[in-house]
């Protein structure tokens, strides 16, 4: 018997959904609100929610004190570049693992994932020295390389899982239909794989955009992305809540907009494999 | 033309022999069904013919030409998969046209052929839908449409009806048979369902553990099974096997008698037994009779037979319908 959906149940679940949705969204909302307060109001107890003197002064100060556009550009180049290179390496890798596996394929996948089990801070010193000796400190190419390598295992895993889901029968049907390997790729495989590739890369882009450990440790100014820009507002001279919020809002805005437009892909990416 | 000949075909995966020396002659225009229990190699044999697997040894001839080194598409065969294997991102039209597009046919000709195939299969109203918007039976028809539109030398079917519900399966069974007769194209059909095999086939190949046990028309298999395996596999309910004194009397190691060839009486002569279970279907009555030393015997009676569990009965086999097997399980012919 199908479960009966009563009006009361609808109301209760709608209210609950909005409540928990609001709870999860609240920190972001609070951050955006704080960014429009003065530093003094940002500290006030009890905090004022909507009724304060709205000001955009923080944004002006932040832009004056540090170059938002330089950091934003760095973020775009680093996140975009590392994602692109990861895709170029991971797509063929996952492809061959899914469609022409060997006895060791599972082991290789596990071994790749094992690199993610080590805390990054454990290799900070050797990586730092490597970067220093190779002249990669505070360079975009250095950050692209480290973020790309860091995310590669996850990207390969996700793509592998997606490609695995493509039924072999369909590829065989294409072969029976007379498709050459190139046409099988362009007409059958790629159209079926594109949603998976897109959501994986989107997720990777967001991870790279928000990555803070390596970017904070390996860059200072020239190549510093938005994470460094945010961090510069929690300085030894004291916390500047309002400015920090303004910087954070500006930093997450681009990725928030991107995420909004790609919601469907993203949800599929985060729940991949869960529902067939 | 679509004459397929298998000569000493052998296939192994590593140490495992899947197909051991298969020899078959599939005549042009005939409907041949491969049937056997799961894991008997029937799908592998079909995939060898299709070219989706390479033979380990032997030759596969299509119209006299050895095709073991010819890629699948060049063999001129088309296949219907168990999962349908439709291209999910293409419309019904795109799915049916794909093979023709790959063959580089002109646009107008593709359109004409797709329209003709769609009309044959009652798919015309659905041409612009995606596979996910179709029911199981419709998807199945698209898969068949994709196969017929290329006008192949032969159709290969890999358990195409196993995902359909019972009623639809019966309907599609008739449609496939009718279509094959109408097109007069050779068809090789794999199934584990012996009812499908018996009703659809011109000739049946019974496979067991990678060996061809028997190749013949449905009634040949029913009336003259070559060995114990075929005798037990073809026919429902299963043939009764009796060994011991009743078999010795007839000079056989085992005798077989089909449930429908056992006469049942409440008095008189024959093998005594006790009804242990009676199944009344209205059209038939299935009786499971405990025959003591003979074991459990199945009897099929036409219509309603008023017997119940515990009733004492006498069974007498129809002497003309007795099957005799030697100690190796091979049929003894007169």
Interface residues (C-beta under 8 A of the other chain):
Chain A: X167 X169 X170 X172 X173 X174 X175 X176 X177 X178 X179 X180 X183 X187 X188 X191 X192
Chain B: X50 X52 X71 X72 X73 X74 X77 X78 X79 X81 X82 X83 X84 X85 X86 X87 X88 X89 X98 X99 X102 X103 X146 X150
